[in-house]
């Protein structure tokens, strides 16, 4: 969560860190054929909202490293648990 002012509420992060994390997650999700290319990011502030510009998308695209899944990870049965309703 990004906050434009320090408060006693939830922790916050730098806006570019937040945007790059969202962009990284979107690129990772696009490895699934069911996930489309279109994405829109709105930045919400106390004064309203703004949409990420084409220039910002290009900046992120040019400055983010390629996504590579880690190798050799092993799934364990205790990684999942029954969820309660």
N, C-alpha and C positions, 0 to 999 in steps of 0.2 A: 504494500500500500504506500502510495506517495502522498505526503501532506505538504502543502506549501508553507505551513507555519509549524513551529514546534508546539506540541501540546502534551498533555498527560495521557493522551489516547494511545492508539496502536503505534508501533514503531514505524518509521518511514525510511525511504531510501531516495537517493539522488534520482532525478527524473530520467537521465540518460541510462543509468544502471537498470531502472525499471523497464524502459523501452527496449533495451538490448536483451533483457531476460525474456520479455514477451516475444520479441522477434526470434530469438533462439528457439523458444518452445514452438512457435508457429512453423519454423523450418523443420524441426524434428517431427512434428505432426504431419507435415506434407510428405513424409516418406510413406505414409499409408495412402493407398490409392483412393480411399474414400474421402480424403480431405482435399478440398479444392485449393486453388491458388489465391482466391480473393480473400483479403483481410482488410478490415478497417479498424483503426485504433483511435479511440477518443480519449483525450486527456481532460479529466474532470477537475475543475477548480471551484473554489467558493464563488467565483465570478461568472461561471458558466462552463462551457466545454469547447474544445477545439479539436479538429481532426488532424492527424499526422499528414504532412504535405508529401508530395512526390519527392521533393529534395531530401526530406528526412528518411524516406524509404531507401533511396539510393545511398545515402550516407551509411545507414545500417548495413545494407547489402555489401557495400565495398569494405566495411571495417570489421565485419564479423567473420571469424574463422570458420572453415567448413566443419560440419557436424560429423563426427565419427563415433559410432557406438563402441563402448568398451568391449574388449574380447575376453573370453574365459570366465564370464560370470555364470554362476550356477544357482538355479532356483531351488529353494528349500520349501518344504511343505509348511513350515511355521511362518512363512512370509505372508500367508493369508489366514484370516480368521473369519468366523461366522459373524455377520453384522446383525445387530438387533434392530427391529423395526422402529 
